[in-house]
């Protein structure tokens, strides 16, 4: 008899295939500039799909699994916000036309499905064989969070010095021509890689680096491979739509980075103390929701303009 978890794997796979087919084959068959309204609609669709799937997890796997899914989804969704800044920086540096940005992000998500799966399987396998890896992951997350908390304002990352970009320019025949928005084009009988291909490689490399934080973070909540992978994937599926919705107004959530820092420290400490104190999934979910709500509320109550104005008012010249 097929287990409920096996059926959920089938539902998950079918949902992803159907939505991707509709996304690429129907709604975005032709490249076009994605407006805020369309981005918000797709963000809502992916959020609704994740919520519906969470309900299936609740009815078929129980309350604990559903709570773990929700907590994992929120953690991964929050950590993935950093990707938005990276996307914006890369697209700005390469001056990628808005009409082609969605295509790059779509194929970036496809590759992320595979890479995140590899990271999840590898992480769980390591913990199963060497339980002390849990404490190593916990220490890594804790140090990452503390480094973010203590980091001072830094100059923007110089994309031009990215090693992937340097390797592409050195070993691949590239062109500055975007053509019709393809990843390659033919000039004078020779095939060249367009800037879109280089941008896709850089984005995928960045996702690998983000996975080093995100995967250990969700492993601090649950070691169920089904919950880990599905919540991770659902959290990044709506990321490209969210990019177009929030890219122009990320300053509204200026304290979200601090929220990410606190979440990393919390999950890292939870993993380090797992041998002494068992934190229930529902408690972890409550803490994560509280941190997110607090950072968003603080961003709204204390916008950047106010933060910049106060020092001037307090120290008049």
Secondary structure, 3 states (H helix, E strand, C coil): CCCHHHHHHHHHHHHHHHHHHHHHHHHCCCCCCCCHHHHHHHHHHHHHHHHHHHHHHHHHHCHHHHHHHHHHHHHHHHHCHHHHHHHHHHHHHHCCCHHHHHHHHHHHHHHHHHHHHHHHHHHHHHHHHCCCHHHHHHHHHHHHHHHHHHCCCCCCCCHHHCHHHHHHHHHCCECCCCCCCCCEEEECCEEEECHHHHHHHHHHHHHHHHHHHHHHHHHCCCCCHHHHHHHHHHHHHCHHHHHHHHCCCHHHHCCHHHHHHHHHHHHHHHHHCCCCCCCCHHHHHHHHHHHHHHHHHHHHHCCHHHHHHHHHHHCCC
